[in-house]
Amino acid sequence: MSKKRGRRLWPLLCTWVWLVGCSDGLESSGDPGVTSSAQDVATTATTLPSDMLPVTDGSALEGNSYVADGAMVAGVGKAFARPVTVTFENGRVGVDSGCNGYGGRYEVDAGRLAVTDAGSTLVQCEETLMEQEGTILRLFDSSPAISISTGGDRLLITSPDVTLHLTRR
């Protein structure tokens, strides 16, 4: 990479790192359908449904893809500007945060999801999508608790400040 090109990419990388580290979540896009999704998340994220069990190993996740339209962030329901997709395949997790892709190797131990050897694309997107991405990256970087419904159709990924309800695609 030339020095000139590297200088042009540096501000973009610094902005992305700042957004990931400082983001406090997402606001509703103003679309009534999206707002109701955030409300649904807000009312269901406070309790763990009786059919949800901690994931004990990655075999329950393998070969599945899940989608979420919103999350609980610091106790407040937040709608996503675009759906977030999480895919588990061949010992790797892939996340489409609505803006960039994120992925790495994953392991599950004692109901916790650990992502290692992680990487991400670095595309600059509109502010709401960058905030959404920051929320998702904070969640996956926190070694979150992970639970799955007995039928495997729902997934719950939880950190101290973010709760993500996902539905199998």
N, C-alpha and C positions, 0 to 999 in steps of 0.2 A: 504494500500500500504506500502510495506517495505521501510525503509530509503534508502537502496541500490538502489531499483528500482526508487524511487523518484529522487535520484541524477543523474541517467541516463537520465531521462526525462527532467530535468531542462534545460540543454543546448539546447535541441530541442525546448522547449517552448520559451526560450529567443531568439533563432534564428528566430522563427516564428513571434514573436512580433516585432523584429527589422525589418524584411522584410515587414511586414504589415505597419509599421510606416514610413519606409524610402524608400519604393519602388517608383520609378518615372515612372513606366509604362513598356511597353514591346517593344521589338524589333522584327522585322520580323524573322521568322524561316528560311528564305532563300528559301523556297518553292515558286515557281512562283505563284501557285494558291493562297497561303496564302497572298502573297504580294499584289496581285490584290484586295483581300478582304479588306486589310487595305486601299488601295487607294479608293475603293468604299466608305468606311466609311469616309475617309478624305474629299471627295468631297460632301457628302450628309449631314454631321453633322453640317455644318456651317449655315444652314437655317432650320427653322421649316416648313415642308411641310404644304400646306394649308388644307389638310385633317386631320391634327393632332389637337386634343383638349386636354386640361388639364383633367386629371382624377379627378372627383369630389368625388367619393366614390369607395370603393373596389368592388362593385358589377360588374363593367365592367371587372375586372381582374379575378374574381373567376372562378375556374375550367379551367384555361388556363395555358399553358406552352409555353415559348418563348425561342428562341436561338439566340446567337450572335457569330460572328466569329472574331470580332475586336471592337475597340473603338477609340474615339478621346481622347488623353491624352495630356493636356496642348497644345491643338491645333495641335497635330501631330497624324496622323492615325497610329494605332498600330494593327498589326494582332495578334490574339491569337494563341498559340501553340495548344490548344484544344478548341472546342466550349464551351461557357458558357451557361448554361440552368437555367432559372428562372421560377418557378412554383408557382402559387397562388391557394391555396385550403384550405377551412375551416378556413379562417381568418389567415392563416399562409403563409409565403413565404419560399420557399426552393430554394437554389442556389447551383448548381454544378459548381464550379469555374474552373474545369479542373483538380483540385488536391484534394481539400477538399470540404466537404459539409458545408453549412452555412444556418441557418434558424432561424425563430422566428415569433412572431405575427406581423401582419402589419396593419396599418391604413393609410387611405388617407384623408388628410384635406387640402383644398385650393390648390389642385394640387401638394401637397408634400407627399412623401412616408416616413412613419416613421416605423422603425422596432424595436420592443421591445422584451424583454426576448430572446435575440439572443444567439445562441451557434454555435460552429463550431467543426469539427473534426480537429485533429492536426497531420496529416501525413506529413512527410518531403518529398517533391517532388523535381524534378530537378529545377534548378534555374529559368528557364523561366516560369515554371508553378507557382512557388512561387511568382514571380513578378506579373504575371497575377492575382493571387489570391489577392495580396496586392492592386492592382488597383480596383478590384471588391469590396473588403471589405471597402476601403476608400469611394467608391461611395455609398454603402448602408448605411454606418455609417454617411453620411453627410445630411440626410433628403433631398434626391434629389427631384427635380421637376420630375413629371411623366406625360407623355402625351400618348394618344392612338389614332390610326387612326379611322376614322368614321366607318370602317368595322370591327375594332377590330383585324385586322391581323398584325398590327405593333405597337410596343411600343418604346418609347423614354424615357430613364432615364438619367437625367442630373444633375451634380453638377458643382461647379465653374471650376473644372479642368478635369472632365471626362464626356464624352457623350457616352452612350451605345444605339445603335440601335438594336432592337430585332425583330424577325419575329416569328409569332405564329407557333407552330409545329402541 
